[in-house]
Every structure is written in C-alpha cells, then in structure tokens.
Amino acid sequence: MSDQILSQEEIDALLTSMDKGEVDLKAAKKEVFDDVKVYDLTSPGKMLHRQFYALEEVYDKFINLLRKSVSSLLQKAIDVEVVSTEMVKFGEFRQAFSNPTSFNIFSMDPLIGSGLMAIEPNLVFSSIDCMFGGSGKPLSKVREFTPIEQRMIKKLAVEVLKDLEKAWGFVYSINISLKKTETKPEFVHLFAPNDLMIVVVISFKGDEFAGNIHLCVSYLTLEPIRDELSSKYMIDSDMEHSWKSQILQLLKETRVKVTAELGRTAGNTVGDLMNLQTGDVIKLKTGPHDPVIISVEKIPKYQGFSGVVKGNQAVQITSLLRRNGGAKNNG
C-alpha cells in the first residue's frame, strides 16, 4: 500500500509539470472515458421495459396463438414473430405508412381510448391471395383495395384481435372489438401528433411473401393499469402464486375441531338446573327431523341431518352455510 502513495517530491514534480503544460490532462481524461458507454435511464426504451414489463408476456402468448390461427386462416404455414417494441410519437408513427394501408381501429374495454392495427399493403394482398387458394405471391404494383379485398382483410383483422384479447387475458382482462377501418394515413386522427405510443411490430413470413403488422396503443390508455403491468407487480405476483400452493398444502394438513349441534334450549333458570334429578327430561327446540348445524372451530359452516352409519352416530351434510370461509368478512 505504501508503494502506491506519492512522496512529497513526486507531488511537487507533478504539480510543476502541470503548470508548465507538460502533462496533457485532456488526453488523460479521454483515455479514462474511452470505454464508458452512455446509459440513459430516462430513455423511452428503458421506461417501456420497466413500466410495461408484462407486455412482453402478453405478446409472447399472442404470437403463439396467432401462429396457429393465421396459418389456419391462410391455409399455409406462417412464421410469426415480434420484430420490435418501441415507444414513439403518434405523428412519427403515422408518417411511416403509405396510401393505401389497412388501418384497423379497435376498442379495449374497460380501458379508455382506442388501439390501432396497421397492416402493410403487401401483406394485405398476399393474405387475400392465400385466402382464395393462391400462393401469396406479392403484387408487382400496389393499388387501392377493392370492396371485396377490404371485407377479406377485415376477416383477418378480426382473427388477429381475437388472439390479442386472449393473450391480454393472462395479465389483465379486456374486451377488444373492431370499430372501423381506414386506408389513408391522413384520415387516422385517433391521437395528438405528440402523444406517446407503444408500437409492436409483428412479422408474417410465408414461403413466397413477408410483411408486418403494427400494433399501436397509447401510453395514456395503459397508464391506469401501469402498476399491474410493471416488473415489480409481476415479480410480486409470481411470488404470491408460489407461496399460495405451499400455504394451501399446509392448510390441508391442519387439524380442526368439527362439532354437530343436535339441539339447543333456552328459558331455563339456574334454579331449574339445580333442581334437576336423574330421569328428568330437558326439551330441545329441534326434533329428529330438523336439520343439524355443523360448525368448524365454532363457526357454523354446514347443515345436515343426524343418523347412524354402520352402527356409528353420524351426520350427513346437505348444504353449505357460508362460502367465504365461515366468519363474516373473512375470505
């Protein structure tokens, strides 16, 4: 350790060299920071991953569902995968598309606002060709969609949105329905140009064609459920599920006291009880044909009838009194 400490003479020599300009401080500083990489914690990509961590699980399940349904609809093996997930402004997103493009606007009840699914024109024509038994070979020149083609692509859009709704069900239950369609980017005015959007690009690849679907959801739409989609929530949820099975197993092995109340009486005084003799009869309010209350740890839980099974006194359960675990406000 002592070898690493400069002596007073070495310190004086270093200061003198700095004053004379013999030591290049800028070069030394640059050498130190050459290997440093900039990491912006406030960048949209980092925010997207932290705040909407569960979206990765949603789209993983979505891809698995979509691969089967689209292959069945187009009658061909289609490879489906997520190309990218990013946060961009709506104005920039809309400018990336040409005319025509299949824009499909859908609701996400109970979330406020709408989502947008954009299908690239080359994928539109190839998909329609496959639906009619063709190979899906792309057109040499893009043109406007005919009314029949618009109806056919709507069928594809509905199928895709069904799978998206199922995938969301694993994280948060929503109802997705197609509201309207457009073909011109300038007619799509769902959001302000500067509104942040979460855009997921999904690629479709067949033997003779390829194309992308762009799913666009507003940041503000997902804001109310941001905590439920965050990485912390998902980790806590996974821990809760892992403990749940262990707790249930422990509860199954826990011994409890079960009692069946055959009858009850009231109105007797202490004097009456003191005067009881052998052979006296205490009348109960219930008879042999009245139901018996069965309690678990003194909490009424079941109702049944008394009887004898193989020479042993028994009670047959006929109904459940409490479904919330027994006690009031105790689930």
N, C-alpha and C positions, 0 to 999 in steps of 0.2 A: 504493500500500500504506500509505503514511504517513497518508492521509486516513481510513483505517479504524481507526486506533489512537486511543483516547481520551486526552485530555490529563489531567493530574493534577487540574485544576479540574473537568473533566467527571466524573471518577470520584468526587470528593468530593461533587459535587452529586447524583449518582445514589444514593450511599450515604445521604445526608441525606434524600432523598425516600423511600427505602425505610424508613428509621427512622420517618418521620412518617406512613407509610401512604399516601403519595400515589401509589405505584406498585402496581397490583393484580397480584401475582405469579400468583394462581390463574387469572385471566383470560388472562394471557400464556401460561401453561402450557397452558391449554385450547386456545388458538389454535394453538399449535405442534403439538399432537397430534390436532387435528380430523381430519386426512386420513390418520391412521395406521390400518391395518387389522390386526386380530389374526390371527396365523397360528400355529396350534398344531401343532408338528411331531410331537407325540405322539398326535394325534387318530387314531381308528381308520381314517378315510378315507385319511390320509396313510400310515399303516402298511400298509394294504392295497395301495395303489398301489406302494410301494417294495418290499415283501417278496414280493408275488404279481403282479408285473408281467406275467408270461407268461399269467396267466389271461385277460387282455384278448385275446390272440391265440387262446387256446382257444375263447372264446365267440364271437369273430368267425367262426371256421371253423364252430363249432357252428350259428350262425344260418344260414349259407349252406347247410349240409347239411339243417337242419331245415325250411327254407322249401320245399325240393323234396319231401322225404319226407312232410311233413304235408299239403301240397297234393295229393299223390297219394293219400294215405290218405283224406282227407275229400272228395276229388273236386271241390275248389274252390280257386281262387287265394287263398292265405292269406298275409297280410303278417306277417312275424315280425321282431321287433327287441328288443334289450336295453333295458329301461326304466331300470334302476338296478343298481348293485353296491355293497353296503354291508356293514359288519361290525356285527352286533347280538347281543344275548344271546338264548339259545335260548328262555328264558321269554317274552320280549317277542315273539319271532317266532311262537310257538305261540298266544299270546293274540290275534293278529291275525286268526285264522280262526274261522269259524262251523261249526256242525254242520248238514248234512254237508259235508265237503271230502274230496277224493280225495288221501290221503296215501300215497305210494309210497316204501317204504324199499328202498335198493339198496346192494350192497357195491361196494367199489372196490379189489379185489385188485391188487397186494400191499399197498396201504395199509391201515393198521389203522383199524377203525371203519366206520361206515356213513354214507351220504348220504340226504337226504330230498328228495323232489319233491312239492310240493303243487300240485294243480290246482284252481282255483276252481270252485265248483259251476255257475255259469252257463256256463263254458267246457265243463264235462263234458256238460251236457245239449245244448248247441249242437253239440258234436263228434259225439255219438252220433246226433243227428238227421241230420247230414251223412253219416255212415257208412251210414245207411239210405236215403239218397237225398233227404233233406229240404233245406230252405234254411238250417237252423241257427238259426231264429228262437228267441230265448230264451223260457223258460217264465215265465208271469206269477207263479208261486209256487214257491219252492224246496221240495223234498220229499226224502225218503230215496231212495237209489239202490236200484233193483231188482237182483236177482242177474244178470239179463241185461245191465243197464247197467254193472254192475261188471266183467263179463267184457269188454265192449266197451272200457271205459276202460283196462283193463289192456293191451289191444292197442295203444292209443295210447301208454301209458307205456313199453311195451317198445320201440316205434319211436323214441321220443324218446331213451331211454337208449342205443340202438344208435348214434345220431348223436353223442351225448355221448362215447361211448367212442372213436369215430373221431376226433373233434376233439381229445381228450386225446392221441391217438397222435402228434400233431405235436410235442408237448412232452415227454410222459412216458407210457410205455406202461402202461395199466391195463386190467383186465378188469371191466366193470360188468355186474351181473346183478340183476334184481329179486328181492327176498327176501320181502316181504309187503306187504299193503295195509291201510289203516285208513280209517275215515270220520269218526271222532270225535277232536278235538284232545286230549282228556284221556286217550286211550289211547296217545298217542305219547310214549314215555319213552326216547328214544334218548340224550339228553344231560342233564346237570345244568342247572337253570334259568339259572345264571350263566355257563355255557360260551359262549365267543365263537363265533359262526357267520358264515361268509361266505355271504351271500344274494344271489343274482342273480335279478332279476325279468325275465321274458321275456313280451312281449305278443303275442297272436294276434289278428289282425283279419281278419274276413271281410266280405262285403257287408252282412250283417244281424246280425252278432254280434261281440263282442270279449270277451277275457278274458285272464287272466295265469296263467303257470306260475312257481312259486317254487322255485328250486334252492338247497338248503341243505346246506353242507358244513362240518364242524367245523374250526376253526382248528388244533386238535391233530392232526387227520387229515393236514393238509397240512404240518405242522411238519417231518417228516423230510425232505421234498423242498423246503423253503423256499428253500435256496440255488439250486436248479435252476430255481426259478420267479421268482427275483429279477431286477430290471432289470440288475444288474451281470453276472449269468450270461448273460442273453440277449444283452447287448451283446458280451461276450467270445466267445460262441458265434457270433454273426454275423461278428465279425472273423476267427475261426478259419476259418469257411467261405469268407470272401472271400480269405484267404491260401491256402487249400487248393488252389484251382483254379490259382493262379499257380505254386505250388510243383510241382504235377503237370505243368504245361506245361514248366517248366524241367527237370524230371527226364526228360521225354520227349526233350528235345534234348541230354541229357548223353551223351557218348561213353563206352562201357565196353569192356573187353577180354574177349572171349569165346574160350575155348580148349576144344578137344576132346581128351581124353586117350585115345589109341588103345591104349595098353598100358603096363604097368609091370612091372619085375622087381626082385628083391631077392636077397640072398645072395652077391653078387659082392664081392670084396675089392679094395682099391686095387691090389694086385699083379696081379690078373686084368685090371684095366683098363689097367695099364701094359704088359701083355704082348699086348694086342690088336693084330692085324695086319690089313692090307687083305684083305677077303674073309671075315673071321671073322663069325660069326652070334651075336647075343645073343637068347636065348629069352625071350619075354614070357609072362606068366601068362594072357593073354587071346588069343583067336583071332578070325578074321574074322566069326564068327557070334555073338560075345559082345557085349553092349551096351557102348556108349561113354559115359563120363561127360563131360558138358559143364559147364564152370564159368564163372561170371561174376565177374570180378575175384577169381579163385582160390577162389570159393565154389561148391561143387557145387550145381547148380540143376536140370539136366535130364538125361535119359537118352535115348540114341538109338542108331542103327546107322549105320556108315560106308558110303559108296558113291560113285558117280560120277553127276553130272548134267551133261549136255551137255559131256562131256569134262573137267569140273572135279571135283576131290575135294570131297565134301560129307558132311554128317551130317544124318540125318533124326531129328527129335525125336519120341520116342514116349511119354514120360511126364514128369511134374513131380516132382522130388525134394522140394523144400521149398516150402511155401505161405506161410511167414511172412517172406518176403523173402530167405531164404538162410541167414544166420547165426543161431545159437541166441539166443533171447530178443531178436531184432532184427526187429520187425514192419515 
